[in-house]
Amino acid sequence: MNEVSRKSILIWGLGIGGMLLLILGGAMLATRSTSQKVLGDTQASLAVAVTAEDWSKGPADASVTLVEYSDFQCPACKNAEPLVKALIEQNPDVKFVYRHFPIHDQSLDAGKAAEAAGAQGKFWEMHDVLFDKQNDWAGKNDAKDKFTQYAKDLGLNMDQFKKDFDDSKSSDSVALDQSGGDQSGVNATPTFFINGKIVKNANNLKDFQALIDASK
């Protein structure tokens, strides 16, 4: 995937409307559907199809795609990272997709930091740092300064990083993911979909692996 051009088609023309989507997405938290069922229910499905513009790992033509809606500031998402990494490691034939679903107060800025890093080809590196160091920045007044330091530590061009962080394209990308999550009935993070079907009642590696195997 060409990370520099990620979501370039979808973001074109979104402009100010992207921020409106984010605001509306937050307002919808209180009204999201709670009727989603277990994997296999065709009514519980991913509303926005996975494309080459998504942040992904694994083969483009994978028969199984695992999508995670996540929040960099969410403790449960951080706790799920070892599970996700284990699934990726033992399923190299599965495509993994990360999508933003900001709920906490600093989640948008964290997402923008990941998007800005992605513009220089290091989305996943920033993704890992944000989760690894979540306790250092979450809820702290200097969170933005820490994001800048993480970018520096990753060897990014700092002038470009700051420009991309402030560019509306970064916030629009986050808003676009959140809007898709709202449409898919996401009401908590992390929320997973396997081949477009929402995953419920799977809380460990064994459960997820069984669902993946059943989807192949």
C-alpha positions as semicolon CSV with decimal commas, in nm:
position;residue;x (nm);y (nm);z (nm)
1;M;0,000;0,000;0,000
2;N;0,120;0,350;-0,079
3;E;0,092;0,510;0,264
4;V;0,152;0,864;0,138
5;S;-0,161;0,847;-0,076
6;R;-0,378;0,666;0,178
7;K;-0,741;0,776;0,165
8;S;-0,649;1,047;-0,088
9;I;-0,957;0,965;-0,294
10;L;-1,195;0,945;0,000
11;I;-1,062;1,257;0,169
12;W;-1,074;1,476;-0,144
13;G;-1,360;1,714;-0,104
14;L;-1,428;1,620;0,257
15;G;-1,262;1,935;0,397
16;I;-1,444;2,100;0,681
17;G;-1,718;1,842;0,659
18;G;-1,482;1,587;0,814
19;M;-1,477;1,769;1,143
20;L;-1,854;1,786;1,136
21;L;-1,861;1,408;1,091
22;L;-1,640;1,370;1,398
23;I;-1,870;1,591;1,605
24;L;-2,177;1,406;1,484
25;G;-2,002;1,075;1,549
26;G;-1,946;1,175;1,911
27;A;-2,309;1,280;1,945
28;M;-2,420;0,941;1,813
29;L;-2,245;0,754;2,096
30;A;-2,563;0,771;2,304
31;T;-2,782;0,636;2,025
32;R;-2,572;0,361;1,865
33;S;-2,742;0,025;1,818
34;T;-2,685;-0,232;2,091
35;S;-2,849;-0,515;1,897
36;Q;-2,533;-0,652;1,731
37;K;-2,510;-1,032;1,757
38;V;-2,245;-1,301;1,731
39;L;-2,030;-1,373;1,429
40;G;-2,244;-1,533;1,162
41;D;-2,537;-1,292;1,193
42;T;-2,557;-1,130;0,849
43;Q;-2,725;-0,825;1,001
44;A;-2,413;-0,741;1,205
45;S;-2,181;-0,634;0,927
46;L;-1,912;-0,389;0,830
47;A;-2,076;-0,090;0,661
48;V;-1,764;0,042;0,487
49;A;-1,573;-0,210;0,277
50;V;-1,199;-0,250;0,318
51;T;-1,000;-0,087;0,039
52;A;-0,635;-0,031;-0,053
53;E;-0,663;0,304;0,125
54;D;-0,698;0,138;0,467
55;W;-0,403;0,093;0,700
56;S;-0,342;-0,278;0,670
57;K;-0,097;-0,563;0,716
58;G;-0,101;-0,893;0,532
59;P;-0,176;-1,002;0,175
60;A;-0,404;-0,782;-0,031
61;D;-0,590;-1,087;-0,163
62;A;-0,633;-1,258;0,175
63;S;-0,938;-1,480;0,212
64;V;-0,982;-1,358;0,570
65;T;-0,977;-0,993;0,678
66;L;-0,973;-0,886;1,042
67;V;-1,077;-0,525;1,100
68;E;-1,028;-0,351;1,434
69;Y;-1,196;-0,025;1,534
70;S;-0,970;0,111;1,802
71;D;-0,878;0,412;2,015
72;F;-0,513;0,485;2,100
73;Q;-0,616;0,622;2,442
74;C;-0,840;0,327;2,530
75;P;-0,689;0,099;2,799
76;A;-0,884;-0,199;2,665
77;C;-0,736;-0,140;2,319
78;K;-0,386;-0,131;2,465
79;N;-0,459;-0,456;2,651
80;A;-0,581;-0,613;2,327
81;E;-0,255;-0,541;2,145
82;P;-0,076;-0,863;2,251
83;L;-0,376;-1,060;2,123
84;V;-0,377;-0,874;1,790
85;K;-0,004;-0,918;1,745
86;A;-0,030;-1,290;1,825
87;L;-0,309;-1,330;1,569
88;I;-0,104;-1,150;1,304
89;E;0,203;-1,360;1,383
90;Q;0,029;-1,695;1,362
91;N;-0,191;-1,600;1,067
92;P;0,036;-1,446;0,800
93;D;-0,231;-1,523;0,541
94;V;-0,485;-1,295;0,716
95;K;-0,521;-0,926;0,634
96;F;-0,537;-0,700;0,941
97;V;-0,691;-0,353;0,916
98;Y;-0,673;-0,077;1,175
99;R;-0,944;0,191;1,186
100;H;-0,975;0,486;1,422
101;F;-1,269;0,514;1,659
102;P;-1,181;0,799;1,898
103;I;-1,383;0,816;2,218
104;H;-1,143;0,966;2,473
105;D;-1,044;1,332;2,494
106;Q;-0,697;1,297;2,337
107;S;-0,780;1,018;2,093
108;L;-0,825;1,251;1,797
109;D;-0,479;1,405;1,841
110;A;-0,326;1,060;1,883
111;G;-0,496;0,951;1,562
112;K;-0,368;1,260;1,384
113;A;-0,016;1,178;1,501
114;A;-0,047;0,828;1,352
115;E;-0,184;0,969;1,026
116;A;0,097;1,226;1,007
117;A;0,353;0,951;1,066
118;G;0,180;0,742;0,800
119;A;0,230;1,021;0,549
120;Q;0,601;0,944;0,586
121;G;0,557;0,568;0,575
122;K;0,561;0,502;0,950
123;F;0,199;0,460;1,052
124;W;0,256;0,123;1,217
125;E;0,565;0,241;1,400
126;M;0,368;0,532;1,550
127;H;0,075;0,298;1,616
128;D;0,300;0,076;1,829
129;V;0,462;0,366;2,014
130;L;0,127;0,526;2,101
131;F;0,005;0,203;2,258
132;D;0,336;0,115;2,422
133;K;0,363;0,459;2,581
134;Q;-0,008;0,516;2,643
135;N;0,044;0,564;3,017
136;D;0,298;0,839;2,948
137;W;0,070;1,064;2,740
138;A;-0,294;0,971;2,805
139;G;-0,460;1,236;3,019
140;K;-0,144;1,448;3,030
141;N;-0,130;1,817;2,940
142;D;0,182;1,768;2,728
143;A;0,041;1,487;2,511
144;K;0,098;1,678;2,186
145;D;0,458;1,745;2,283
146;K;0,505;1,375;2,348
147;F;0,360;1,288;2,007
148;T;0,612;1,524;1,852
149;Q;0,893;1,358;2,049
150;Y;0,777;1,014;1,933
151;A;0,788;1,137;1,574
152;K;1,141;1,266;1,629
153;D;1,246;0,935;1,783
154;L;1,110;0,758;1,473
155;G;1,333;0,971;1,255
156;L;1,055;1,160;1,082
157;N;1,097;1,493;0,908
158;M;0,968;1,714;1,186
159;D;0,859;2,010;0,975
160;Q;0,656;1,776;0,757
161;F;0,516;1,589;1,057
162;K;0,393;1,909;1,221
163;K;0,243;2,026;0,893
164;D;0,063;1,696;0,837
165;F;-0,054;1,680;1,199
166;D;-0,222;2,020;1,161
167;D;-0,354;1,948;0,812
168;S;-0,729;1,881;0,797
169;K;-0,656;1,562;0,602
170;S;-0,534;1,394;0,921
171;S;-0,844;1,479;1,124
172;D;-1,061;1,396;0,823
173;S;-0,907;1,048;0,804
174;V;-0,987;0,986;1,170
175;A;-1,340;1,122;1,124
176;L;-1,395;0,906;0,817
177;D;-1,305;0,592;1,009
178;Q;-1,529;0,689;1,300
179;S;-1,821;0,757;1,069
180;G;-1,780;0,410;0,919
181;G;-1,772;0,261;1,267
182;D;-2,093;0,441;1,358
183;Q;-2,258;0,303;1,046
184;S;-2,138;-0,046;1,142
185;G;-2,288;-0,030;1,490
186;V;-1,961;0,009;1,677
187;N;-2,035;0,125;2,032
188;A;-1,717;0,032;2,217
189;T;-1,346;-0,016;2,158
190;P;-1,191;-0,237;2,054
191;T;-1,451;-0,382;1,816
192;F;-1,349;-0,647;1,563
193;F;-1,497;-0,770;1,237
194;I;-1,395;-1,088;1,057
195;N;-1,482;-1,090;0,689
196;G;-1,731;-0,812;0,754
197;K;-1,912;-0,981;1,045
198;I;-1,891;-0,830;1,391
199;V;-1,717;-1,044;1,654
200;K;-1,890;-1,101;1,985
201;N;-1,809;-1,330;2,278
202;A;-1,449;-1,385;2,173
203;N;-1,207;-1,275;2,444
204;N;-0,890;-1,473;2,393
205;L;-0,653;-1,603;2,129
206;K;-0,819;-1,944;2,112
207;D;-1,164;-1,796;2,046
208;F;-1,039;-1,558;1,778
209;Q;-0,835;-1,829;1,611
210;A;-1,139;-2,054;1,596
211;L;-1,340;-1,781;1,428
212;I;-1,061;-1,711;1,179
213;D;-1,025;-2,080;1,098
214;A;-1,400;-2,107;1,045
215;S;-1,387;-1,816;0,802
216;K;-1,117;-1,965;0,578
